[in-house]
Amino acid sequence: MISFNFDFSPLTREFKNYWSRAWDTPFKHKFIELELHTTESLIGFNFLWTTRRDHAGLDLQLSLFGLCAHFNFYDNRHWDVVTGCWAR
């Protein structure tokens, strides 16, 4: 897992999802999601890259003035820690 983020959150806002969309890709078990919603962040950035876990993939969030754009490219399978492979 690789993760880094920056967040300055002085705002208090009720969560509201303005837009959300998901697409399948030509890659087996891979999907893309885009979302625009409110956040408590005045400014923020989040990068997360995961492997060998449930819904592994790339997750990016950019927050500015209480709005967040969220991009997620992920595997829709679940990881089985006992067998060390994707669950069937």
N, C-alpha and C positions, 0 to 999 in steps of 0.2 A: 504494500500500500504506500502511495505517495500522497501526502496531503499538505497543503499550506493555505492559510487564509489570513485575511485582515478584515476587521469589522469594527466600526464605530457606531454604536447603537443607542443614541440618546432619545429616540422617538418612542412614543407609545401609540400603536395603531392596531386597529382590529384587522384581522386577516381577511383579505378579499382576493379571490382569484379572478383576474380579468380575462385571461385567455389561456387555453391549454390545448395541446395537440400532440398526438403520438403517431408515428409511422413505423411500418416494418421496413426492413432493408433487404438487399439481395444476399446478405450474409445470414447463414443459418443461426437461429436463436437470438439475433441482434435486433434491437429496436432503438428508435430515437424519440425523445420527448422534448418539447419546448413549452415553456410556461412563463407567464407574466403575472406577478402577484404583488401585494403589498408586503412590506417588511418593516421592522423597527430600526433598520440600519440607515444612517445618514449617508454613509459610504461603506462599501464592503466588497470583498472578492473572496471566492472560495474555489479551490481546485482540489479534486479528489480523484485519484486513479487507483482502482482496486482490482485484484485478481484472486482467484480461488476462494470466493465467498458468494453468498446469494446476491444475484443481480449485479455482478462485477462489471466494471467498465469505467467510463469517464463521466464525471459530474462537475459542471461549471456553473457558478452563480456570480452575477455581477449586480450589486445593489447601489442605487444612487437616489438620494432624496426620498426614501421611503418606497421605492419601487424596485423589484427584483426581476431580472431576466435569468431564467434557469434553463440550462441545456443538459441533457442526459443521454449518453450513448451507452447502452447496457445490454447484458446477456440476461434473457428472461428465465434462465434455469437456476436451480438451487444447488449449492455445494454441499456434498456429504463429507463431513470431517472425519468420519470413521473409515470410510473407504478411500478417501483422498481423491474423489472424482465427482463429476456431476451426477446428481441424483436422477434416477430414471423414473 
